[in-house]
Amino acid sequence: MTTRPDSLGMQEAALALPDQIEESLAQDLQTDEFPDASDIDQLVVMGMGGSGIAGDIVKAIVSPRIPIPVVVSKGYECPNFVGRRTLVMVVSFSGETEETLHAATTANERDAHIFAVTCGGTLSRLAEEWQASLSLVDPAIPMPRCAVGAMSVPLLRALDSMGLIEGLKDDFEDAVTTLRNRSDRIRDGSDISRSVGESLANHIPLVYGGGALGEVAAVRFKNQLNENAKTPAFFNVMPETCHNELAGWGAAHSGEPNIVAVQLRHSYEHPRLSPRFDFNEAVAGSGKSDVINVWAEGDSELAQLFDLILVGDQTSLEVAALLGQDPGPIDVLAQLKHRLAQ
């Protein structure tokens, strides 16, 4: 691993992801407060930023298995259909996320079933007032974006305990084993994230993912580059890319492009996506741009998604080190919150 400024311990937090998942699995859930599966017609997950990615993970993993629609809501608005037969999962690491608190309050006013995941703060207090289910996250985790396991695992466990999904026990075990193997390679410097980071430093990354799993991994990769490395980055998803963005590589090759494409691949892609990735690589790499392929490890969907997340997290830390950026502080976002508070 590259020597780096790291005032908040972001490197160790990233490598602790398998431990974080195991610790979340060991915590007690207030299952007595959960509604019966027969009483739920819709699932909504509310959250923003580093907390909101938990909703994306839940949707990607459970949508193929669950008999009800799953909606991820990011913003002030509560979906109009939310009512007494809706399970609303509210995710805010700090418990103070303005948009999430506003939407959750509306959901409670509509008599929705609420399950909150937070370190504390206003959301914890409101959950107690609403007599809602609550799962508390370790506040020692340095930043919300480092709590991806701690924030998402309680949501998946809750759905499993209610009987809305099943079979997650083996998936969690597979994820922990896969992540430990990845973490060991990161520690000894042999992981692909090092070379990917070297290729992305001083370039604009364009991250592609395939299907639901790939999309979550790609947006997470992009966001981590933004926050940890303080660098612009963008993402898109297959097959939508093949209906618009693919054409943009024509002009990109007319000059000196500063773009490096990263294709995040997994074994749960639709079989028709593989030739699209191949064609995208041929077009994007036909000029002076580089194309990097990263394949997920693990057997289950959950393991492969978390594996791609860890690769992206570590790559962003490698880029931050090469650019001399401290990955922890996000001053510009703190300035925005301060301005909005005024």
Secondary structure, 3 states (H helix, E strand, C coil): CCCCCCCCCHHHHHHCHHHHHHHHHHCCCCHHHCCCHHHCCEEEEECCHHHHHHHHHHHHHHCCCCCCCEEEECCCCCCCCCCCCEEEEEEECCCCCHHHHHHHHHHHHCCCEEEEEECCHHHHHHHHHCCCEEEECCCCCCCHHHCHHHHHHHHHHHHHHHCCCCCHHHHHHHHHHHHHHHHHHHHHCCCHHHHHHHHHCCCEEEEEEEHHHHHHHHHHHHHHHHHHCCCCCEEEEECHHHHCHHHHHHHHCCCCCCEEEEEEECCCCCCCHHHHHHHHHHHHCCCCCEEEEEECCCCCHHHHHHHHHHHHHHHHHHHHHHHCCCCCCCHHHHHHHHHHHC
